[in-house]
Each structure stands twice: as structure tokens, then as C-alpha cells.
Amino acid sequence: MRFLFLIFLIALLQLSFAQDNIPHLKKAGNKYQLMVNGKPFLLLAGELGNSTASTMESMEPVWQRMKELNVNSILTPVYWELLEPEEGKFDFKLIDDLILEARKHDLKLVFLWFGSWKNSMSSHAPAWVKKDQKRFPRAKSETGVSQEILTPFSENNLNADLNAYSNLLKHIKEIDAEHQTVILMQPENEIGMLPSARDYCDLANRKFTENVPKELVDYLVKNKETLNPEFSEIWAKNGSKTKGNWEDVFGKSLQTDEIFMAYYFALFTDKVAAAGKKEYGLPAYVNAALNSPGKNPGEYPSAGPLPHILDVWKAGSPNIDFYSPDFYNPDFKHWNDLYTRQENPLFIPEHNFDNTVVAKALYSFGHYEALGFSPFSIEQIPGTPISAKEEKLAKVYELLNQIKPLLDENRGKNRIDAVLLDNDTKNATFILGNYEFNARHTFNLGWEPNSKSEDWEQAAAIIIRTGDNEFYYAGFGVSLEFKNLKQKNMNVGILKAERGYFKDGKWTVYQHLNGDQTHQGRHIRSFVGDISIQRFTLYEYE
């Protein structure tokens, strides 16, 4: 008996080691971090344009461009139509070449599975799927028109996708488990239903008249007190019912149609993810195309993992590790606040590569302690000179790489915050330890050439508390003033300020700051054009 127990214990330890020895999420205080090769990994990422990774010739100029931008990970599409051009016959040559070339350039990969759905549509399904509509049925609109969208209600559709995805993960494990070049998976891409709020094919219609699945009802009942308020309101409006079909429980509405679709999209995606994890347990997330204000379900890609129906997704997809917003929407803080509820880790896999990405990257890693940030179409036009926005992104990614050990050490301990400022939000306050910080856009000072313009460039800074009165500032365009909340009758001054950098993890002082650089001890700051790291110590005086 003792011998059998020892065998069981050894097997359990080996399983635990295997799970810890592949990329995975780990709780760090009240946040999560991605672990790669046994160490915390911060995704200073970029997503490729949709077709760039379809040939290695197309990718040839991209690798060096990524190194110039200080990117450490590339979000790279994997195309079902290229992976399985004939049913059951897989071509892994492109996958192998991408992994080997990324490894050669010391880059990590996040694979985006363009399988059944990419931006709602099934455009990346192989020809043998597209041409056999009887075997692989499509979703239909309310008027009965077939869409270029595979229905999630078909077992044939599910099994075909699931088989391809699981074979992909099996192959990645075979060639990459030791190296961990591929660190994260995104099954499907921006799932959503158009142009109706729900699918009206025969399979979908039959499901719609059936009782709401017990698994969903049980989840809602169990988590009733912590459901997101938008969803809770929809359920409560019809009496928070737990029995009956979809319209019995949620009422007759477009919202009910969307909830119905969300659950079955989630089930489908979860089964795909689970099959992949069975082969190789890389963490998996799902991304969302954000809905526009004032639009009804069906007028936007409905039923994806959106905040108002994220509870439905969580009920239907326990094998998905987190859910992520794609940003082509200006209300950055609002959406991130919604996506970080219920301990959902923030990862931004797509952000329009505009002039705001550098400030938003800093804010994401500081205020939300995000897993990663990724401008979309990061490669832009390889071979052309580095643009101003690319140069600034490279500087910010280099800064983030320098302070990464500080971010890792203090993650989830309420020691990190950040501000994002512009002409709509010219100042902000936050608290770290005993101190309240008043952050202002440096254009408020009026000392910079563009400070009189109507359109203020976004500014951002991360502040990290490393001691009772010691802090680091990393960013640009922000000035900081201070109050001690425990000693309200005392003034707060700057005891010491340094500008510097980290080399091999060690802080090196470039300048001792004082005089004009601290406004004679009044504030800590760097101007909009000055991306920098500063260490400062505060003190109190009467």
C-alpha cells in the first residue's frame, strides 16, 4: 500500500511539474501574471496584419522590424485553410518555419487560430468545408438567407474545427514544448453574429425552443450576487427565472437572442480550446469586437465575449482563461474597467496603431497591471523608415522592459498605478501607501512648445512604490505633486530625485535632479517628448 502511495505521489508531482513547466497563468497578489520558462513574462507585443504571416517571404522583413520596435512577442495568425487544405491532411511547414524564425530572433509567438470564425465570418475555413454546405451548415439570417458564417449548432462544424485545432496544439508541443516559443493561444477571432441577433438555421431554431441548459442556469444561480450588473438587469427584468426556454427565462427580445447565441458560441469555442489543451495545455483567451453605443444586437457583431454578456461566456467556456477587448473605440478607460471585473486579467491583443498607443500601453501596464498590450498591424510597411509613432513605441517598450523586474516584484500588491492624461483629462489623483499624488499633464505648466495648442498629445506615467517613501516614475508628459494622508498638517518635499536607467537589473543614475528639473523641489516631471525613468524619495516638513 505504501509503495502504491509513493507511485501515486511521484505521478502527482510529475503532473504538477509538467503543468508548471509550460506557459501558464499564475496568481500574483490580487492580479495574474503569465509565466514562461518558469519566469514572469510581460507581453510587449504587436499583432500582424491578417495576411502577413501567410508566407515566409512576406514575413522576411518583419522579424528585424520587430526587434527595432523592442517587441518581445508577435500575435500571429494561423490559417485553417492553409493548415488543412485537404481533410485530414495537415501541412505544418509554415508553422514550423514561423516558430523557428521567431526562436532565431528571440521572439515569442501568440497564435491566433483563424478557424471557424474570423471577424464573425468563416472566410478562413478550408475549401472542403466551404463547398459542402450540407455537411457543414451555415448560419441564416432572420429572413432565411445563408451567411458566410458556420453555425455553432452543427456537430460536424465543431468536430472539423476541433480536430484541426487539436492537431495544431499536438504539433506545437512536439516541436516547441522545450523552447516555449509559442506561449499563448487565441481560439477563433472576434466571434459575432451578423446581420441578425441570432442564427435562424433549423438547428438553431430547435435549440432556441428547448429549455435553457441547466449548466447555464446553475452558473447564474450560484453567481447571482456577483453577476455583472448589465446582465443581471436583463435577467431580473423577466423575474430571474430558472426554468423554461430562452424566451421564458429572459423574455422576448433581441437581448435574449444575443444571450442564446453567446452561450452556444461559448460552448463551441470551449470545446475547441479544451481539445487543444488536452494535447498541450497552453493558456487560451478569446477576443471581442466591441459593440458601438446605441446599436442593437445584430447591428454589431453580436454574442461575442462582450461585457454585458460575459457571464454567459464564463458559464459556457471554463477552458478559456480570460477575455480580451480589441480597441477601435476611443473610450479606453471605460472598456478596460468593464473587462477587469470579476478578476479577469487584462490583455489588449489589438489596438489601432495610432498615436495614442504608447500612452495607453503605459496606462494598461500601470493602472490595470495588464498581461500585455499589442498594436494591430504592428509591421506597418517594412522597409520604410521608422515613423515617429513607431520610434516612440520602441522607446516605451524599452522603458517597460527596463522596469519589468519592478512590475513583477510589486504586481498585485497595490503598489503600482498609472495616469493617462490629455486635454479632456488634464489631471488625476491616486494613492500609493501614505501618499496622495496629484498628476497633471505637463502642458498645464505652459513651458512646452505645443502647450498652447487645442489638441494635447496624450501623456502617461507609471508610478511604483518600492518603499515607505521611495517611488519610481516611468513615462512622459506628467508632473506629480504630493500629500501625506497620515500627516495632513505636514508639507511634503522631495528629499532626492534621480534620472536613470536599469542595466542588467541594476539602477544606474544618469543625473541627480534638482533646481529647474524639479521646479525647485515642487514636483517630479518629464515633458511630453522626454520618455524617462526617475527614482525619487519624499519627506515631510512643517
Sequence and secondary structure as in RCSB ss.txt:
>XXXX:A:sequence
MRFLFLIFLIALLQLSFAQDNIPHLKKAGNKYQLMVNGKPFLLLAGELGNSTASTMESMEPVWQRMKELNVNSIL
TPVYWELLEPEEGKFDFKLIDDLILEARKHDLKLVFLWFGSWKNSMSSHAPAWVKKDQKRFPRAKSETGVSQEIL
TPFSENNLNADLNAYSNLLKHIKEIDAEHQTVILMQPENEIGMLPSARDYCDLANRKFTENVPKELVDYLVKNKE
TLNPEFSEIWAKNGSKTKGNWEDVFGKSLQTDEIFMAYYFALFTDKVAAAGKKEYGLPAYVNAALNSPGKNPGEY
PSAGPLPHILDVWKAGSPNIDFYSPDFYNPDFKHWNDLYTRQENPLFIPEHNFDNTVVAKALYSFGHYEALGFSP
FSIEQIPGTPISAKEEKLAKVYELLNQIKPLLDENRGKNRIDAVLLDNDTKNATFILGNYEFNARHTFNLGWEPN
SKSEDWEQAAAIIIRTGDNEFYYAGFGVSLEFKNLKQKNMNVGILKAERGYFKDGKWTVYQHLNGDQTHQGRHIR
SFVGDISIQRFTLYEYE
>XXXX:A:secstr
 HHHHHHHHHHHHHHHHHHHTSSEEEEETTEEEEEETTEEE EEEEE  TTGGGSHHHHTTHHHHHHHTT  EEE
EEEEHHHH SBTTB   HHHHHHHHHHHHTT EEEEEEEEEEETTB TTS HHHHT TTTS EEE TT  EEEEE
 TT HHHHHHHHHHHHHHHHHHHHHHTTT  EEEEEEEES  B SSSS  SHHHHHHHHSB  HHHHHHHHHTGG
GS HHHHHHHHHTT   SSBHHHHH SSHHHHHHHHHHHHHHHHHHHHHHHHHHS   BEEEEE   TT  TTSS
 BTSS GGGHHHHHHH TT  EEEEEE SS HHHHHHHHTGGG   EEEEE  STTHHHHHHHHHHHS  SEEEE
BTTT STTS   HHHHHHHHHHHHHHHHHHHHHHHTTTT EEEEEE SS  EEEEEETTEEEEEEEGGGGT SGG
GGSSS   EEEEEEE SSSEEEEEEESEEEEEEESS TTSEEEEEEEEEEEEETTEEEEEEE  GGGGTTTT EE
E TT  EEEEEEEEEE 
